[in-house]
Amino acid sequence: MSDIFNDAALDQLFRTARTQNAFQDRPVEDSQLRALYDLLKWAPTSANTSPARFVFVKSAEAKQKLAPAMSEGNLAKTMAAPVTAIIGFDLDFHEKLPYLFPHTDAKAWFDGPREGRHEAAFRNGSLQGAYLILAARALGLDAGPMSGFDPAKVDEAFFAGTAIKSNFLVNLGYGDSSGIFPRLPRLSFDEAARIA
């Protein structure tokens, strides 16, 4: 793990990658979504909890289920995107820890009311959602993450009867540069970080 990515790879993942608001009329295959998950699943979470749960909304029927949950500003672009990934987190993630973290009784760390697991599920599920964005970029897809939606409506439509809650959404596909806003600034190292 000592090799540094070349500039082209770093650009594709970070420097020139952009949040997409419009996508080409070009499908994303199921095999690409499986490859995307098979890549992001290897990235770290604390105690290998892996609480994220993903729904890849592709079909017209599924898009119509998602539509009522979208804010006005995100509705049209989400309906037009080839895929919208719902990034959820499972509040009962600990049930899988005997398999995911078998060398100790990690399940016992999280036994008890679901509220006690919310912080770990949300934090690690958010990490996995970020990994999804990077994995998509690494595999040649573009991403448009967003939070303008009604989580209760998404949960009712896609996670009813489960311990899974929605976190954020990511439109996926092949970006259309006409929908990109001008590049926004970022904070400098000295504004956002320090070495202690």
Residue frames as qw, qx, qy, qz and C-alpha x, y, z in Angstrom:
[[0.000, 0.883, 0.470, 0.000, 0.00, 0.00, 0.00],
 [0.417, -0.566, 0.058, 0.709, 2.91, 2.36, -0.53],
 [0.334, 0.281, 0.519, 0.735, 2.17, 3.39, -4.11],
 [0.145, 0.492, 0.224, -0.829, 0.77, 6.88, -4.67],
 [0.546, 0.630, 0.552, 0.007, -2.01, 7.21, -7.24],
 [0.388, 0.138, 0.329, 0.850, -1.05, 9.10, -10.36],
 [0.111, 0.214, 0.117, -0.963, -2.51, 12.52, -11.03],
 [0.409, -0.101, -0.590, -0.689, -5.15, 11.19, -13.41],
 [0.474, -0.355, -0.804, 0.051, -6.53, 8.87, -10.73],
 [0.215, -0.356, -0.485, 0.769, -6.44, 11.59, -8.07],
 [0.208, 0.075, -0.203, -0.954, -8.23, 13.95, -10.44],
 [0.463, -0.215, -0.718, -0.472, -10.93, 11.36, -11.19],
 [0.467, -0.417, -0.735, 0.259, -11.54, 10.70, -7.50],
 [0.322, -0.641, -0.385, 0.580, -11.16, 14.21, -6.09],
 [0.227, -0.393, 0.090, 0.887, -9.71, 17.21, -7.92],
 [0.197, 0.095, -0.450, -0.866, -11.73, 17.35, -11.11],
 [0.154, -0.398, -0.901, -0.078, -14.66, 15.15, -10.08],
 [0.215, -0.154, 0.047, -0.963, -17.82, 17.18, -9.70],
 [0.346, 0.315, 0.745, -0.476, -21.24, 16.81, -8.13],
 [0.001, 0.143, 0.718, 0.682, -23.53, 16.04, -11.04],
 [0.362, 0.327, 0.414, -0.768, -26.95, 17.64, -11.44],
 [0.738, 0.469, -0.073, -0.480, -27.71, 16.24, -14.89],
 [0.569, -0.238, 0.768, 0.169, -26.96, 12.92, -16.53],
 [0.264, 0.285, -0.678, -0.624, -26.65, 11.60, -20.05],
 [0.859, 0.076, 0.092, -0.498, -29.41, 9.32, -21.33],
 [0.519, 0.413, -0.747, 0.033, -27.16, 6.32, -20.87],
 [0.847, -0.425, -0.194, -0.253, -28.04, 3.35, -18.69],
 [0.141, -0.569, 0.755, -0.294, -26.14, 2.03, -15.70],
 [0.708, 0.022, -0.671, -0.220, -26.14, -1.76, -15.78],
 [0.818, -0.534, -0.008, -0.214, -26.99, -3.92, -12.77],
 [0.897, 0.038, -0.167, 0.407, -23.54, -5.48, -13.12],
 [0.295, 0.555, -0.210, 0.749, -21.99, -2.03, -12.60],
 [0.504, -0.647, 0.113, -0.561, -23.97, -1.54, -9.39],
 [0.955, -0.283, -0.069, 0.050, -22.85, -4.94, -8.13],
 [0.712, 0.286, -0.190, 0.613, -19.23, -4.04, -8.96],
 [0.067, -0.687, 0.142, -0.709, -19.71, -0.72, -7.15],
 [0.748, -0.574, 0.087, -0.321, -20.90, -2.47, -3.99],
 [0.964, -0.052, -0.091, 0.243, -18.21, -5.14, -4.27],
 [0.489, 0.465, -0.228, 0.702, -15.62, -2.35, -4.21],
 [0.231, -0.653, 0.176, -0.699, -17.02, -0.12, -1.45],
 [0.857, -0.445, -0.175, -0.191, -17.67, -3.04, 0.93],
 [0.820, 0.043, -0.301, 0.485, -13.91, -3.40, 1.56],
 [0.118, 0.608, -0.212, 0.756, -13.51, 0.10, 2.99],
 [0.310, -0.047, -0.771, 0.554, -13.25, 0.38, 6.79],
 [0.485, -0.645, -0.178, -0.564, -15.96, 0.83, 9.38],
 [0.226, -0.524, 0.656, -0.495, -15.45, 0.61, 13.15],
 [0.508, -0.132, 0.811, -0.258, -15.39, -3.03, 14.29],
 [0.030, 0.005, -0.843, -0.537, -16.37, -3.91, 10.71],
 [0.347, 0.343, 0.621, -0.614, -19.95, -2.99, 11.62],
 [0.027, 0.062, 0.726, 0.684, -20.91, -2.31, 7.98],
 [0.233, 0.447, 0.685, -0.526, -24.34, -0.85, 8.86],
 [0.298, 0.381, -0.251, -0.838, -25.08, 0.78, 5.50],
 [0.506, 0.353, 0.786, 0.021, -27.89, -0.67, 3.44],
 [0.039, 0.327, -0.396, -0.857, -28.33, 0.39, -0.17],
 [0.565, 0.546, 0.607, -0.124, -31.31, 0.52, -2.49],
 [0.176, -0.202, 0.499, 0.824, -30.46, 1.26, -6.12],
 [0.452, 0.606, 0.472, -0.453, -33.61, 2.86, -7.53],
 [0.176, -0.197, 0.658, 0.705, -33.69, 2.26, -11.29],
 [0.114, 0.424, 0.846, 0.301, -37.13, 1.17, -12.48],
 [0.168, -0.414, -0.247, -0.859, -39.91, 3.60, -13.37],
 [0.636, -0.563, -0.489, -0.198, -42.05, 2.02, -10.64],
 [0.655, -0.374, -0.339, 0.563, -39.37, 2.52, -7.99],
 [0.230, 0.162, 0.038, 0.959, -38.74, 6.09, -9.16],
 [0.363, -0.542, -0.364, -0.665, -42.46, 6.83, -8.70],
 [0.701, -0.543, -0.440, 0.145, -42.25, 5.50, -5.14],
 [0.557, -0.195, -0.166, 0.790, -39.32, 7.83, -4.49],
 [0.145, 0.510, 0.292, 0.796, -40.83, 10.93, -6.14],
 [0.388, -0.804, -0.326, -0.311, -43.16, 12.02, -3.29],
 [0.711, -0.562, -0.140, 0.399, -40.20, 12.15, -0.90],
 [0.579, 0.169, 0.122, 0.788, -38.10, 14.51, -3.01],
 [0.066, -0.663, -0.182, 0.723, -37.80, 18.25, -2.40],
 [0.526, 0.801, 0.204, -0.202, -38.87, 20.46, -5.28],
 [0.111, 0.851, -0.455, -0.235, -35.27, 21.32, -6.17],
 [0.237, -0.402, 0.875, 0.127, -34.18, 17.68, -6.38],
 [0.733, 0.277, 0.526, -0.331, -37.23, 16.05, -7.96],
 [0.691, 0.673, -0.104, -0.241, -36.60, 16.55, -11.69],
 [0.244, 0.675, -0.696, -0.007, -32.92, 15.63, -11.61],
 [0.420, -0.232, 0.843, -0.244, -33.60, 12.54, -9.51],
 [0.773, 0.376, 0.409, -0.306, -36.35, 11.33, -11.82],
 [0.618, 0.734, -0.243, -0.143, -34.02, 11.85, -14.80],
 [0.145, -0.639, 0.755, -0.020, -30.97, 10.16, -13.25],
 [0.629, 0.175, -0.721, -0.234, -30.34, 6.58, -14.42],
 [0.661, -0.288, -0.658, 0.218, -30.02, 5.41, -10.80],
 [0.263, -0.720, 0.248, -0.592, -30.63, 6.91, -7.39],
 [0.571, -0.014, -0.751, 0.333, -28.90, 5.15, -4.52],
 [0.553, -0.730, -0.036, -0.399, -30.64, 5.37, -1.18],
 [0.403, 0.313, -0.700, 0.498, -27.99, 5.20, 1.51],
 [0.686, -0.588, -0.149, -0.402, -29.58, 3.77, 4.62],
 [0.118, 0.430, -0.785, 0.430, -28.26, 2.53, 7.95],
 [0.710, -0.287, -0.614, -0.193, -29.46, -0.53, 9.82],
 [0.372, -0.650, 0.363, -0.554, -30.07, 0.05, 13.51],
 [0.916, -0.259, 0.269, -0.149, -29.87, -3.71, 14.00],
 [0.534, 0.677, -0.506, 0.022, -26.46, -3.98, 12.33],
 [0.279, -0.560, 0.726, -0.286, -25.10, -5.70, 15.44],
 [0.902, 0.039, 0.325, -0.282, -26.98, -8.89, 14.57],
 [0.841, 0.515, -0.145, 0.084, -24.40, -9.54, 11.83],
 [0.069, -0.838, 0.515, -0.167, -21.35, -8.93, 14.03],
 [0.795, -0.297, 0.529, -0.006, -20.82, -12.60, 14.93],
 [0.818, 0.426, 0.288, 0.257, -20.07, -13.06, 11.19],
 [0.373, 0.868, -0.044, 0.324, -18.42, -9.69, 10.49],
 [0.014, -0.725, 0.522, -0.450, -16.29, -9.45, 13.66],
 [0.889, -0.193, -0.379, -0.170, -15.97, -13.05, 14.91],
 [0.583, 0.237, -0.589, 0.508, -12.88, -12.82, 17.09],
 [0.035, -0.053, -0.618, 0.783, -14.79, -11.29, 20.01],
 [0.024, 0.614, 0.786, -0.063, -18.39, -10.84, 21.13],
 [0.088, 0.013, 0.102, 0.991, -18.85, -7.44, 19.49],
 [0.314, -0.510, -0.630, -0.495, -22.60, -7.99, 19.28],
 [0.490, -0.588, -0.556, 0.324, -22.79, -7.62, 23.05],
 [0.289, -0.143, -0.073, 0.944, -21.29, -4.11, 22.76],
 [0.211, -0.069, -0.290, -0.931, -24.47, -2.98, 20.99],
 [0.271, -0.432, -0.858, -0.055, -27.20, -5.05, 22.65],
 [0.041, -0.457, -0.479, 0.748, -30.05, -3.05, 24.13],
 [0.369, 0.766, 0.390, -0.354, -32.42, -0.42, 22.74],
 [0.640, 0.538, 0.324, 0.443, -31.99, 0.66, 19.12],
 [0.002, 0.993, -0.005, 0.119, -31.41, 4.26, 20.19],
 [0.586, -0.682, 0.374, 0.226, -28.12, 3.13, 21.69],
 [0.699, 0.048, 0.538, 0.469, -26.94, 1.95, 18.27],
 [0.393, 0.879, 0.270, -0.028, -27.98, 5.04, 16.32],
 [0.086, -0.902, 0.329, 0.267, -24.70, 6.94, 16.58],
 [0.455, -0.342, 0.754, 0.329, -22.55, 3.99, 15.44],
 [0.561, 0.455, 0.676, 0.147, -24.98, 3.07, 12.67],
 [0.287, 0.938, 0.160, -0.107, -25.26, 6.63, 11.38],
 [0.191, -0.812, 0.453, 0.314, -21.52, 7.36, 11.55],
 [0.438, -0.238, 0.804, 0.325, -20.38, 4.18, 9.87],
 [0.518, 0.581, 0.625, 0.063, -23.25, 4.17, 7.38],
 [0.195, 0.951, -0.024, -0.237, -22.27, 7.72, 6.39],
 [0.292, -0.587, 0.661, 0.366, -18.70, 6.56, 5.83],
 [0.512, 0.143, 0.813, 0.237, -19.98, 3.79, 3.58],
 [0.410, 0.824, 0.376, -0.106, -22.07, 6.29, 1.63],
 [0.019, 0.882, -0.347, -0.319, -18.93, 8.36, 1.02],
 [0.422, -0.289, 0.802, 0.308, -17.12, 5.21, -0.07],
 [0.569, 0.529, 0.630, 0.025, -19.95, 4.63, -2.57],
 [0.287, 0.933, -0.005, -0.218, -19.27, 8.02, -4.16],
 [0.141, -0.713, 0.628, 0.278, -15.54, 7.30, -4.46],
 [0.534, 0.006, 0.831, 0.156, -16.15, 3.78, -5.76],
 [0.541, 0.724, 0.416, -0.100, -18.56, 5.15, -8.37],
 [0.181, 0.916, -0.273, -0.232, -15.95, 7.65, -9.54],
 [0.345, -0.493, 0.768, 0.218, -13.25, 4.96, -9.58],
 [0.524, 0.218, 0.814, 0.124, -15.47, 2.82, -11.82],
 [0.158, 0.111, 0.526, 0.828, -16.16, 5.63, -14.29],
 [0.128, -0.723, -0.651, -0.192, -19.55, 6.74, -12.99],
 [0.035, 0.390, -0.151, 0.908, -20.52, 10.20, -11.83],
 [0.324, -0.473, -0.762, 0.301, -22.34, 10.97, -8.61],
 [0.134, -0.517, -0.071, -0.842, -24.70, 13.62, -7.33],
 [0.331, -0.295, -0.788, 0.427, -25.15, 13.28, -3.56],
 [0.231, -0.460, -0.132, -0.847, -28.06, 15.13, -1.93],
 [0.111, -0.194, -0.816, 0.533, -30.02, 15.50, 1.24],
 [0.351, 0.084, 0.022, -0.932, -33.10, 17.37, -0.03],
 [0.522, -0.173, -0.742, -0.384, -35.75, 14.74, 0.65],
 [0.641, -0.455, 0.203, -0.584, -38.18, 13.58, 3.35],
 [0.109, 0.333, -0.928, 0.128, -36.51, 10.64, 5.15],
 [0.501, 0.084, 0.688, -0.518, -39.78, 9.48, 6.72],
 [0.746, 0.470, 0.009, -0.472, -41.36, 9.09, 3.27],
 [0.461, 0.523, -0.710, -0.103, -38.32, 7.23, 1.92],
 [0.146, -0.224, 0.901, -0.342, -38.34, 4.94, 4.95],
 [0.651, 0.240, 0.466, -0.549, -42.05, 4.24, 4.49],
 [0.722, 0.546, -0.192, -0.379, -41.64, 3.50, 0.78],
 [0.629, 0.508, -0.587, 0.036, -38.45, 1.43, 0.90],
 [0.265, 0.284, -0.807, 0.445, -37.70, 0.31, 4.48],
 [0.651, -0.364, 0.049, -0.665, -41.13, -0.24, 6.08],
 [0.950, -0.250, -0.058, -0.178, -41.10, -2.93, 8.75],
 [0.810, 0.195, -0.295, 0.468, -37.30, -2.89, 9.10],
 [0.523, -0.722, -0.108, 0.439, -34.76, -1.26, 11.40],
 [0.533, 0.139, 0.290, 0.783, -33.26, 0.61, 8.43],
 [0.040, 0.876, 0.248, -0.411, -33.38, 4.41, 8.22],
 [0.612, 0.645, 0.164, 0.428, -32.46, 6.56, 5.23],
 [0.513, -0.518, -0.007, 0.684, -29.45, 8.86, 5.48],
 [0.150, 0.657, -0.217, -0.706, -28.87, 10.50, 2.09],
 [0.797, 0.496, 0.339, -0.049, -29.31, 9.91, -1.64],
 [0.252, -0.517, 0.539, 0.615, -26.83, 9.74, -4.50],
 [0.741, 0.607, 0.069, -0.279, -27.81, 10.05, -8.15],
 [0.532, -0.365, 0.659, 0.387, -25.55, 7.89, -10.32],
 [0.730, 0.609, 0.310, 0.015, -24.83, 7.76, -14.02],
 [0.597, 0.140, 0.237, 0.754, -22.75, 9.46, -16.66],
 [0.094, -0.670, -0.268, 0.686, -22.69, 13.19, -16.02],
 [0.387, 0.735, 0.378, 0.409, -23.89, 15.83, -18.43],
 [0.465, -0.102, -0.158, 0.865, -21.50, 18.77, -18.08],
 [0.080, -0.518, -0.297, -0.798, -24.27, 21.25, -18.95],
 [0.586, -0.682, -0.365, -0.241, -25.68, 20.72, -15.45],
 [0.688, -0.210, -0.335, 0.608, -22.50, 21.48, -13.54],
 [0.163, -0.979, -0.115, 0.032, -22.31, 24.66, -11.49],
 [0.344, 0.771, -0.410, 0.346, -19.09, 26.70, -11.45],
 [0.703, -0.030, -0.581, 0.408, -16.43, 25.18, -9.21],
 [0.434, -0.862, -0.082, -0.250, -16.89, 26.40, -5.65],
 [0.162, 0.681, -0.594, 0.397, -14.00, 27.25, -3.33],
 [0.830, -0.306, -0.450, 0.125, -12.70, 25.02, -0.55],
 [0.453, -0.877, 0.155, -0.024, -11.14, 25.96, 2.77],
 [0.419, 0.654, -0.590, 0.222, -7.36, 26.05, 2.96],
 [0.689, -0.066, -0.652, 0.309, -5.44, 23.73, 5.25],
 [0.203, 0.080, -0.473, 0.853, -4.92, 26.53, 7.78],
 [0.464, -0.209, -0.028, -0.860, -8.64, 27.35, 7.81],
 [0.853, -0.140, -0.242, -0.440, -9.80, 23.77, 8.33],
 [0.934, -0.084, -0.298, 0.180, -6.95, 21.82, 9.90],
 [0.136, -0.849, 0.461, -0.219, -4.06, 21.95, 12.30],
 [0.764, 0.165, -0.585, 0.217, -1.25, 19.65, 13.25],
 [0.571, -0.758, 0.121, -0.292, -1.12, 19.11, 17.01]]
